[in-house]
Amino acid sequence: MSDGAPSLTGGVDLHNHLLPGVDDGAPDVAASRRGLEALRTDGVERLAVTPHFDASLTVRPDALARRMEELDRGWEALSALAGEEFPGMQVTRAAEVMLDTPEPDFSDPRLRLGGGPYVLVEFPFALSPAFSGRVLAAIRAAGWSPVVAHPERYATVPTIVRAAEAWRGAGAVLQVNGLSLIGRYGPEPKAAAEALFEAGLVDYVASDFHARGRPLVRDYVAVLRRACTEEAVELLTRTNPARILNGEAPLPVGAVRLRRGLWRRLIGGWRR
Ligand SMILES: [Fe+2]
């Protein structure tokens, strides 16, 4: 679909793994270059790179310093590459923090999106919704604002909707992976993502691009465009992630019905 789908313009992507040689994303600068090129082709103009990072490191000063040294080296290489070869793109850094400890310390701005109050977090997959809600509330109470990465990948419908409501209630922002909308993780995360959209629980989407193949941003934006108003697409792909980078709360997107009923599928098929 990518080649025929219109490109996004001014897209903002706050979840990807393009920092070279630090996680399971881009292994080297050449892969980072291809990754930036691919995101630019799909219309992304502003991004935060979010390498994997264990929250438990934040409470162990020596381990934190060692991991930060690695990330700083990667960031030095990536920011030089972006400055020299991608002058039209705004690239900043953050991390995707695995909450493997209940009381992480996010005082280092290198961990946070745009250095502001928001921090991208993920859970160990077996974590219970009640416990995860308490962890998110503790992060809020400490003065930071959690963004839950790919909530649709933790549980199936209807459990995930109840969990996401609890996370929202604890003050978290929810970021769905665009790839879930096109079924790249299978039918269950797709159905969970659709249910979260339908419940009006999604604040924005991101690529979670690992610098392999194409990021498929155009493909998932095409799915959103078929179902949403232009205003909602704007909020999900540009305005809300830009607000997060600026330290501002996302604007409400509202409920979005992505699943196509039989009649709409028939009409869509007939039109093609
Ligand atoms: Fe990720």
py3Dmol code that shows the C-alpha trace and the ligand (Angstrom):
import py3Dmol

protein = """\
ATOM      1  CA  MET A   1       0.000   0.000   0.000  1.00  0.00           C
ATOM      2  CA  SER A   2       2.872   2.391   0.822  1.00  0.00           C
ATOM      3  CA  ASP A   3       3.701   3.358  -2.708  1.00  0.00           C
ATOM      4  CA  GLY A   4       0.168   4.486  -3.505  1.00  0.00           C
ATOM      5  CA  ALA A   5      -0.726   6.035  -0.144  1.00  0.00           C
ATOM      6  CA  PRO A   6      -0.205   9.784   0.171  1.00  0.00           C
ATOM      7  CA  SER A   7       2.676  10.779   2.392  1.00  0.00           C
ATOM      8  CA  LEU A   8       2.150  12.511   5.688  1.00  0.00           C
ATOM      9  CA  THR A   9       3.550  16.022   5.919  1.00  0.00           C
ATOM     10  CA  GLY A  10       5.069  17.409   9.067  1.00  0.00           C
ATOM     11  CA  GLY A  11       4.692  14.098  10.898  1.00  0.00           C
ATOM     12  CA  VAL A  12       6.041  13.823  14.445  1.00  0.00           C
ATOM     13  CA  ASP A  13       7.305  10.407  15.596  1.00  0.00           C
ATOM     14  CA  LEU A  14       8.100   9.903  19.290  1.00  0.00           C
ATOM     15  CA  HIS A  15       8.912   6.207  19.369  1.00  0.00           C
ATOM     16  CA  ASN A  16      11.618   4.550  17.264  1.00  0.00           C
ATOM     17  CA  HIS A  17      14.942   2.808  17.599  1.00  0.00           C
ATOM     18  CA  LEU A  18      17.285   4.699  15.281  1.00  0.00           C
ATOM     19  CA  LEU A  19      20.100   5.403  17.741  1.00  0.00           C
ATOM     20  CA  PRO A  20      23.041   3.380  16.347  1.00  0.00           C
ATOM     21  CA  GLY A  21      24.440   0.365  18.176  1.00  0.00           C
ATOM     22  CA  VAL A  22      22.582   0.664  21.484  1.00  0.00           C
ATOM     23  CA  ASP A  23      19.612  -1.725  21.293  1.00  0.00           C
ATOM     24  CA  ASP A  24      17.743  -4.030  18.894  1.00  0.00           C
ATOM     25  CA  GLY A  25      17.168  -1.170  16.420  1.00  0.00           C
ATOM     26  CA  ALA A  26      19.754   0.376  14.082  1.00  0.00           C
ATOM     27  CA  PRO A  27      23.011  -1.603  14.504  1.00  0.00           C
ATOM     28  CA  ASP A  28      25.212   1.144  13.047  1.00  0.00           C
ATOM     29  CA  VAL A  29      25.203   4.636  11.540  1.00  0.00           C
ATOM     30  CA  ALA A  30      24.496   3.300   8.048  1.00  0.00           C
ATOM     31  CA  ALA A  31      21.268   1.744   9.343  1.00  0.00           C
ATOM     32  CA  SER A  32      20.397   4.987  11.162  1.00  0.00           C
ATOM     33  CA  ARG A  33      20.867   6.835   7.853  1.00  0.00           C
ATOM     34  CA  ARG A  34      18.536   4.424   6.047  1.00  0.00           C
ATOM     35  CA  GLY A  35      16.045   4.709   8.909  1.00  0.00           C
ATOM     36  CA  LEU A  36      15.996   8.516   8.865  1.00  0.00           C
ATOM     37  CA  GLU A  37      15.647   8.441   5.083  1.00  0.00           C
ATOM     38  CA  ALA A  38      12.718   6.019   5.322  1.00  0.00           C
ATOM     39  CA  LEU A  39      10.903   8.101   7.943  1.00  0.00           C
ATOM     40  CA  ARG A  40      11.482  11.260   5.892  1.00  0.00           C
ATOM     41  CA  THR A  41      10.065   9.534   2.806  1.00  0.00           C
ATOM     42  CA  ASP A  42       6.922   8.738   4.818  1.00  0.00           C
ATOM     43  CA  GLY A  43       6.541  12.378   5.855  1.00  0.00           C
ATOM     44  CA  VAL A  44       8.073  12.415   9.337  1.00  0.00           C
ATOM     45  CA  GLU A  45       9.850  15.716   9.949  1.00  0.00           C
ATOM     46  CA  ARG A  46      10.305  15.724  13.701  1.00  0.00           C
ATOM     47  CA  LEU A  47      11.282  12.758  15.856  1.00  0.00           C
ATOM     48  CA  ALA A  48      12.586  11.598  19.197  1.00  0.00           C
ATOM     49  CA  VAL A  49      14.756   8.488  19.221  1.00  0.00           C
ATOM     50  CA  THR A  50      13.778   6.169  22.073  1.00  0.00           C
ATOM     51  CA  PRO A  51      16.343   3.416  22.766  1.00  0.00           C
ATOM     52  CA  HIS A  52      15.375   0.663  25.216  1.00  0.00           C
ATOM     53  CA  PHE A  53      16.329   1.482  28.781  1.00  0.00           C
ATOM     54  CA  ASP A  54      15.694  -0.416  32.029  1.00  0.00           C
ATOM     55  CA  ALA A  55      14.132   1.745  34.762  1.00  0.00           C
ATOM     56  CA  SER A  56      16.109  -0.168  37.417  1.00  0.00           C
ATOM     57  CA  LEU A  57      19.286   1.502  36.090  1.00  0.00           C
ATOM     58  CA  THR A  58      17.963   4.870  37.246  1.00  0.00           C
ATOM     59  CA  VAL A  59      18.371   3.859  40.881  1.00  0.00           C
ATOM     60  CA  ARG A  60      21.897   2.408  40.410  1.00  0.00           C
ATOM     61  CA  PRO A  61      24.229   5.358  39.753  1.00  0.00           C
ATOM     62  CA  ASP A  62      27.178   3.342  38.343  1.00  0.00           C
ATOM     63  CA  ALA A  63      25.012   1.293  35.974  1.00  0.00           C
ATOM     64  CA  LEU A  64      23.153   4.445  34.935  1.00  0.00           C
ATOM     65  CA  ALA A  65      26.405   6.221  34.097  1.00  0.00           C
ATOM     66  CA  ARG A  66      27.635   3.258  32.004  1.00  0.00           C
ATOM     67  CA  ARG A  67      24.392   2.981  30.019  1.00  0.00           C
ATOM     68  CA  MET A  68      24.251   6.745  29.531  1.00  0.00           C
ATOM     69  CA  GLU A  69      27.792   6.708  28.144  1.00  0.00           C
ATOM     70  CA  GLU A  70      26.660   4.243  25.465  1.00  0.00           C
ATOM     71  CA  LEU A  71      23.590   6.301  24.657  1.00  0.00           C
ATOM     72  CA  ASP A  72      25.591   9.543  24.554  1.00  0.00           C
ATOM     73  CA  ARG A  73      27.996   8.003  22.030  1.00  0.00           C
ATOM     74  CA  GLY A  74      25.073   6.904  19.880  1.00  0.00           C
ATOM     75  CA  TRP A  75      23.437  10.303  20.191  1.00  0.00           C
ATOM     76  CA  GLU A  76      26.657  12.079  19.189  1.00  0.00           C
ATOM     77  CA  ALA A  77      26.811   9.983  16.010  1.00  0.00           C
ATOM     78  CA  LEU A  78      23.117  10.353  15.213  1.00  0.00           C
ATOM     79  CA  SER A  79      22.902  14.095  15.813  1.00  0.00           C
ATOM     80  CA  ALA A  80      25.976  14.642  13.613  1.00  0.00           C
ATOM     81  CA  LEU A  81      24.382  12.514  10.876  1.00  0.00           C
ATOM     82  CA  ALA A  82      21.069  14.355  11.141  1.00  0.00           C
ATOM     83  CA  GLY A  83      22.739  17.768  11.105  1.00  0.00           C
ATOM     84  CA  GLU A  84      24.861  16.981   8.050  1.00  0.00           C
ATOM     85  CA  GLU A  85      22.478  14.925   5.932  1.00  0.00           C
ATOM     86  CA  PHE A  86      18.931  15.631   7.169  1.00  0.00           C
ATOM     87  CA  PRO A  87      18.824  19.366   7.795  1.00  0.00           C
ATOM     88  CA  GLY A  88      15.038  19.473   7.309  1.00  0.00           C
ATOM     89  CA  MET A  89      14.423  17.024  10.153  1.00  0.00           C
ATOM     90  CA  GLN A  90      14.328  17.929  13.828  1.00  0.00           C
ATOM     91  CA  VAL A  91      15.793  15.060  15.806  1.00  0.00           C
ATOM     92  CA  THR A  92      15.832  14.859  19.581  1.00  0.00           C
ATOM     93  CA  ARG A  93      16.441  12.095  22.099  1.00  0.00           C
ATOM     94  CA  ALA A  94      14.592  10.294  24.859  1.00  0.00           C
ATOM     95  CA  ALA A  95      14.241   6.624  25.837  1.00  0.00           C
ATOM     96  CA  GLU A  96      11.680   3.835  25.995  1.00  0.00           C
ATOM     97  CA  VAL A  97      11.874   2.905  29.640  1.00  0.00           C
ATOM     98  CA  MET A  98      10.968  -0.595  30.768  1.00  0.00           C
ATOM     99  CA  LEU A  99       9.328  -0.286  34.200  1.00  0.00           C
ATOM    100  CA  ASP A 100      11.201  -3.117  35.885  1.00  0.00           C
ATOM    101  CA  THR A 101      11.197  -1.256  39.192  1.00  0.00           C
ATOM    102  CA  PRO A 102       8.199   0.400  40.867  1.00  0.00           C
ATOM    103  CA  GLU A 103       9.955   3.657  41.754  1.00  0.00           C
ATOM    104  CA  PRO A 104      12.158   4.838  38.888  1.00  0.00           C
ATOM    105  CA  ASP A 105      13.997   8.148  39.009  1.00  0.00           C
ATOM    106  CA  PHE A 106      13.451  10.203  35.856  1.00  0.00           C
ATOM    107  CA  SER A 107      15.372  13.261  36.958  1.00  0.00           C
ATOM    108  CA  ASP A 108      17.885  12.855  34.091  1.00  0.00           C
ATOM    109  CA  PRO A 109      16.388  14.872  31.186  1.00  0.00           C
ATOM    110  CA  ARG A 110      18.042  12.531  28.640  1.00  0.00           C
ATOM    111  CA  LEU A 111      15.377   9.972  29.566  1.00  0.00           C
ATOM    112  CA  ARG A 112      12.449  12.271  28.856  1.00  0.00           C
ATOM    113  CA  LEU A 113      10.739  13.311  25.653  1.00  0.00           C
ATOM    114  CA  GLY A 114      12.258  16.619  24.581  1.00  0.00           C
ATOM    115  CA  GLY A 115      13.726  16.878  28.100  1.00  0.00           C
ATOM    116  CA  GLY A 116      10.275  17.956  29.379  1.00  0.00           C
ATOM    117  CA  PRO A 117       7.989  16.192  31.859  1.00  0.00           C
ATOM    118  CA  TYR A 118       6.850  13.307  29.595  1.00  0.00           C
ATOM    119  CA  VAL A 119       8.571   9.925  29.668  1.00  0.00           C
ATOM    120  CA  LEU A 120       7.839   6.990  27.357  1.00  0.00           C
ATOM    121  CA  VAL A 121       7.366   3.810  29.398  1.00  0.00           C
ATOM    122  CA  GLU A 122       6.593   0.162  28.776  1.00  0.00           C
ATOM    123  CA  PHE A 123       5.694  -2.671  31.139  1.00  0.00           C
ATOM    124  CA  PRO A 124       7.094  -6.162  31.523  1.00  0.00           C
ATOM    125  CA  PHE A 125       4.389  -8.072  29.656  1.00  0.00           C
ATOM    126  CA  ALA A 126       3.010 -10.004  32.639  1.00  0.00           C
ATOM    127  CA  LEU A 127       2.360  -6.960  34.826  1.00  0.00           C
ATOM    128  CA  SER A 128      -1.168  -6.760  36.244  1.00  0.00           C
ATOM    129  CA  PRO A 129      -3.321  -3.730  35.363  1.00  0.00           C
ATOM    130  CA  ALA A 130      -3.873  -2.843  39.042  1.00  0.00           C
ATOM    131  CA  PHE A 131      -0.152  -2.876  39.843  1.00  0.00           C
ATOM    132  CA  SER A 132       0.747  -0.994  36.652  1.00  0.00           C
ATOM    133  CA  GLY A 133      -1.802   1.705  37.530  1.00  0.00           C
ATOM    134  CA  ARG A 134      -0.111   2.206  40.903  1.00  0.00           C
ATOM    135  CA  VAL A 135       3.330   2.461  39.254  1.00  0.00           C
ATOM    136  CA  LEU A 136       2.038   5.107  36.825  1.00  0.00           C
ATOM    137  CA  ALA A 137       0.409   7.054  39.655  1.00  0.00           C
ATOM    138  CA  ALA A 138       3.703   6.988  41.582  1.00  0.00           C
ATOM    139  CA  ILE A 139       5.532   8.384  38.541  1.00  0.00           C
ATOM    140  CA  ARG A 140       2.962  11.197  38.347  1.00  0.00           C
ATOM    141  CA  ALA A 141       3.260  11.871  42.064  1.00  0.00           C
ATOM    142  CA  ALA A 142       7.035  12.214  41.622  1.00  0.00           C
ATOM    143  CA  GLY A 143       6.445  14.990  39.088  1.00  0.00           C
ATOM    144  CA  TRP A 144       6.767  13.230  35.717  1.00  0.00           C
ATOM    145  CA  SER A 145       4.150  12.378  33.107  1.00  0.00           C
ATOM    146  CA  PRO A 146       4.157   8.791  31.795  1.00  0.00           C
ATOM    147  CA  VAL A 147       3.292   7.950  28.188  1.00  0.00           C
ATOM    148  CA  VAL A 148       2.384   4.249  27.913  1.00  0.00           C
ATOM    149  CA  ALA A 149       3.911   2.792  24.744  1.00  0.00           C
ATOM    150  CA  HIS A 150       1.802   0.366  22.684  1.00  0.00           C
ATOM    151  CA  PRO A 151      -0.923  -0.357  25.291  1.00  0.00           C
ATOM    152  CA  GLU A 152      -2.605  -2.592  22.708  1.00  0.00           C
ATOM    153  CA  ARG A 153       0.168  -5.172  23.072  1.00  0.00           C
ATOM    154  CA  TYR A 154      -0.377  -6.024  26.760  1.00  0.00           C
ATOM    155  CA  ALA A 155      -3.770  -7.710  26.800  1.00  0.00           C
ATOM    156  CA  THR A 156      -6.728  -8.595  24.639  1.00  0.00           C
ATOM    157  CA  VAL A 157     -10.199  -7.055  24.454  1.00  0.00           C
ATOM    158  CA  PRO A 158     -11.979  -6.316  26.816  1.00  0.00           C
ATOM    159  CA  THR A 159      -9.279  -6.511  29.537  1.00  0.00           C
ATOM    160  CA  ILE A 160      -7.098  -3.995  27.732  1.00  0.00           C
ATOM    161  CA  VAL A 161      -9.810  -1.330  27.682  1.00  0.00           C
ATOM    162  CA  ARG A 162     -10.293  -1.595  31.464  1.00  0.00           C
ATOM    163  CA  ALA A 163      -6.516  -1.502  31.981  1.00  0.00           C
ATOM    164  CA  ALA A 164      -6.147   1.521  29.684  1.00  0.00           C
ATOM    165  CA  GLU A 165      -8.908   3.328  31.559  1.00  0.00           C
ATOM    166  CA  ALA A 166      -7.004   2.674  34.800  1.00  0.00           C
ATOM    167  CA  TRP A 167      -3.779   3.988  33.232  1.00  0.00           C
ATOM    168  CA  ARG A 168      -5.582   7.093  32.003  1.00  0.00           C
ATOM    169  CA  GLY A 169      -7.098   7.496  35.452  1.00  0.00           C
ATOM    170  CA  ALA A 170      -3.571   7.384  36.907  1.00  0.00           C
ATOM    171  CA  GLY A 171      -2.638  10.320  34.680  1.00  0.00           C
ATOM    172  CA  ALA A 172      -0.921   8.500  31.793  1.00  0.00           C
ATOM    173  CA  VAL A 173      -1.016   9.390  28.097  1.00  0.00           C
ATOM    174  CA  LEU A 174      -1.491   6.460  25.669  1.00  0.00           C
ATOM    175  CA  GLN A 175       0.553   5.966  22.478  1.00  0.00           C
ATOM    176  CA  VAL A 176      -0.589   3.234  20.092  1.00  0.00           C
ATOM    177  CA  ASN A 177       1.851   1.729  17.581  1.00  0.00           C
ATOM    178  CA  GLY A 178       0.699   2.500  14.053  1.00  0.00           C
ATOM    179  CA  LEU A 179       1.795  -0.973  12.960  1.00  0.00           C
ATOM    180  CA  SER A 180      -0.914  -2.481  15.174  1.00  0.00           C
ATOM    181  CA  LEU A 181      -3.539  -0.784  12.999  1.00  0.00           C
ATOM    182  CA  ILE A 182      -2.346  -2.666   9.925  1.00  0.00           C
ATOM    183  CA  GLY A 183      -2.080  -6.011  11.708  1.00  0.00           C
ATOM    184  CA  ARG A 184       1.731  -6.274  11.788  1.00  0.00           C
ATOM    185  CA  TYR A 185       1.679  -7.800  15.299  1.00  0.00           C
ATOM    186  CA  GLY A 186      -1.247 -10.103  14.531  1.00  0.00           C
ATOM    187  CA  PRO A 187      -5.028  -9.958  14.959  1.00  0.00           C
ATOM    188  CA  GLU A 188      -5.189  -9.521  18.763  1.00  0.00           C
ATOM    189  CA  PRO A 189      -3.127  -6.310  19.078  1.00  0.00           C
ATOM    190  CA  LYS A 190      -5.047  -4.997  16.035  1.00  0.00           C
ATOM    191  CA  ALA A 191      -8.393  -5.670  17.722  1.00  0.00           C
ATOM    192  CA  ALA A 192      -7.071  -4.191  20.993  1.00  0.00           C
ATOM    193  CA  ALA A 193      -5.889  -1.038  19.196  1.00  0.00           C
ATOM    194  CA  GLU A 194      -9.281  -0.697  17.498  1.00  0.00           C
ATOM    195  CA  ALA A 195     -11.063  -1.088  20.837  1.00  0.00           C
ATOM    196  CA  LEU A 196      -8.844   1.563  22.444  1.00  0.00           C
ATOM    197  CA  PHE A 197      -9.585   3.960  19.573  1.00  0.00           C
ATOM    198  CA  GLU A 198     -13.284   3.236  19.834  1.00  0.00           C
ATOM    199  CA  ALA A 199     -13.194   3.956  23.578  1.00  0.00           C
ATOM    200  CA  GLY A 200     -11.508   7.306  22.884  1.00  0.00           C
ATOM    201  CA  LEU A 201      -8.410   6.312  24.875  1.00  0.00           C
ATOM    202  CA  VAL A 202      -5.667   6.993  22.294  1.00  0.00           C
ATOM    203  CA  ASP A 203      -3.670  10.228  22.396  1.00  0.00           C
ATOM    204  CA  TYR A 204      -1.318   9.696  19.455  1.00  0.00           C
ATOM    205  CA  VAL A 205       0.363   7.098  17.259  1.00  0.00           C
ATOM    206  CA  ALA A 206       4.035   6.341  16.619  1.00  0.00           C
ATOM    207  CA  SER A 207       6.094   4.047  14.398  1.00  0.00           C
ATOM    208  CA  ASP A 208       8.239   2.036  16.896  1.00  0.00           C
ATOM    209  CA  PHE A 209      10.464   1.713  13.807  1.00  0.00           C
ATOM    210  CA  HIS A 210      13.477  -0.561  14.361  1.00  0.00           C
ATOM    211  CA  ALA A 211      15.359   0.559  11.205  1.00  0.00           C
ATOM    212  CA  ARG A 212      14.535  -2.611   9.282  1.00  0.00           C
ATOM    213  CA  GLY A 213      12.505  -2.545   6.093  1.00  0.00           C
ATOM    214  CA  ARG A 214      10.024   0.298   5.756  1.00  0.00           C
ATOM    215  CA  PRO A 215       8.380   2.081   8.705  1.00  0.00           C
ATOM    216  CA  LEU A 216       4.928   1.803   7.030  1.00  0.00           C
ATOM    217  CA  VAL A 217       3.868   5.194   8.402  1.00  0.00           C
ATOM    218  CA  ARG A 218       2.004   5.950   5.181  1.00  0.00           C
ATOM    219  CA  ASP A 219       0.130   2.676   5.481  1.00  0.00           C
ATOM    220  CA  TYR A 220      -1.185   3.260   8.983  1.00  0.00           C
ATOM    221  CA  VAL A 221      -1.909   6.915   8.305  1.00  0.00           C
ATOM    222  CA  ALA A 222      -4.017   5.730   5.341  1.00  0.00           C
ATOM    223  CA  VAL A 223      -6.039   3.563   7.771  1.00  0.00           C
ATOM    224  CA  LEU A 224      -6.563   6.571  10.033  1.00  0.00           C
ATOM    225  CA  ARG A 225      -7.544   8.784   7.101  1.00  0.00           C
ATOM    226  CA  ARG A 226     -10.236   6.331   6.035  1.00  0.00           C
ATOM    227  CA  ALA A 227     -11.804   6.361   9.498  1.00  0.00           C
ATOM    228  CA  CYS A 228     -11.067   9.768  11.019  1.00  0.00           C
ATOM    229  CA  THR A 229     -11.711  13.401  10.319  1.00  0.00           C
ATOM    230  CA  GLU A 230      -8.679  15.311   9.050  1.00  0.00           C
ATOM    231  CA  GLU A 231      -8.640  17.071  12.414  1.00  0.00           C
ATOM    232  CA  ALA A 232      -8.288  13.746  14.284  1.00  0.00           C
ATOM    233  CA  VAL A 233      -5.500  12.579  11.936  1.00  0.00           C
ATOM    234  CA  GLU A 234      -3.712  15.852  12.615  1.00  0.00           C
ATOM    235  CA  LEU A 235      -4.021  15.384  16.376  1.00  0.00           C
ATOM    236  CA  LEU A 236      -2.830  11.761  16.285  1.00  0.00           C
ATOM    237  CA  THR A 237       0.168  12.230  13.993  1.00  0.00           C
ATOM    238  CA  ARG A 238       1.319  15.823  14.490  1.00  0.00           C
ATOM    239  CA  THR A 239      -0.329  18.072  17.056  1.00  0.00           C
ATOM    240  CA  ASN A 240      -0.372  15.770  20.084  1.00  0.00           C
ATOM    241  CA  PRO A 241       3.147  14.353  19.742  1.00  0.00           C
ATOM    242  CA  ALA A 242       4.413  17.914  19.143  1.00  0.00           C
ATOM    243  CA  ARG A 243       2.603  19.055  22.304  1.00  0.00           C
ATOM    244  CA  ILE A 244       4.229  16.221  24.273  1.00  0.00           C
ATOM    245  CA  LEU A 245       7.672  17.370  23.092  1.00  0.00           C
ATOM    246  CA  ASN A 246       6.764  20.896  24.175  1.00  0.00           C
ATOM    247  CA  GLY A 247       5.678  19.663  27.606  1.00  0.00           C
ATOM    248  CA  GLU A 248       1.976  20.328  26.931  1.00  0.00           C
ATOM    249  CA  ALA A 249      -0.920  17.939  27.560  1.00  0.00           C
ATOM    250  CA  PRO A 250      -2.340  16.290  24.423  1.00  0.00           C
ATOM    251  CA  LEU A 251      -5.688  17.532  23.122  1.00  0.00           C
ATOM    252  CA  PRO A 252      -8.676  15.127  23.199  1.00  0.00           C
ATOM    253  CA  VAL A 253      -9.034  13.032  20.050  1.00  0.00           C
ATOM    254  CA  GLY A 254     -12.394  11.488  20.934  1.00  0.00           C
ATOM    255  CA  ALA A 255     -13.783   8.126  19.907  1.00  0.00           C
ATOM    256  CA  VAL A 256     -12.706   6.772  16.508  1.00  0.00           C
ATOM    257  CA  ARG A 257     -14.284   3.764  14.805  1.00  0.00           C
ATOM    258  CA  LEU A 258     -11.582   2.009  12.765  1.00  0.00           C
ATOM    259  CA  ARG A 259     -13.345  -1.298  12.157  1.00  0.00           C
ATOM    260  CA  ARG A 260     -15.296  -1.291   8.959  1.00  0.00           C
ATOM    261  CA  GLY A 261     -18.745  -2.842   9.036  1.00  0.00           C
ATOM    262  CA  LEU A 262     -19.859  -5.257   6.323  1.00  0.00           C
ATOM    263  CA  TRP A 263     -21.590  -2.539   4.309  1.00  0.00           C
ATOM    264  CA  ARG A 264     -18.568  -0.228   4.352  1.00  0.00           C
ATOM    265  CA  ARG A 265     -16.279  -3.141   3.401  1.00  0.00           C
ATOM    266  CA  LEU A 266     -18.549  -3.989   0.469  1.00  0.00           C
ATOM    267  CA  ILE A 267     -18.730  -0.393  -0.705  1.00  0.00           C
ATOM    268  CA  GLY A 268     -14.966  -0.026  -0.288  1.00  0.00           C
ATOM    269  CA  GLY A 269     -14.370  -3.202  -2.300  1.00  0.00           C
ATOM    270  CA  TRP A 270     -16.795  -2.126  -5.011  1.00  0.00           C
ATOM    271  CA  ARG A 271     -15.137   1.314  -5.265  1.00  0.00           C
ATOM    272  CA  ARG A 272     -11.722  -0.281  -5.753  1.00  0.00           C
TER     273      ARG A 272
END
"""
ligand_1 = """\
1
LIG
Fe 9.900 0.445 21.087
"""
view = py3Dmol.view(width=600, height=400)
view.addModel(protein, "pdb")
view.setStyle({"model": 0}, {"cartoon": {"style": "trace"}})
view.addModel(ligand_1, "xyz")
view.setStyle({"model": 1}, {"stick": {}})
view.zoomTo()
view.show()
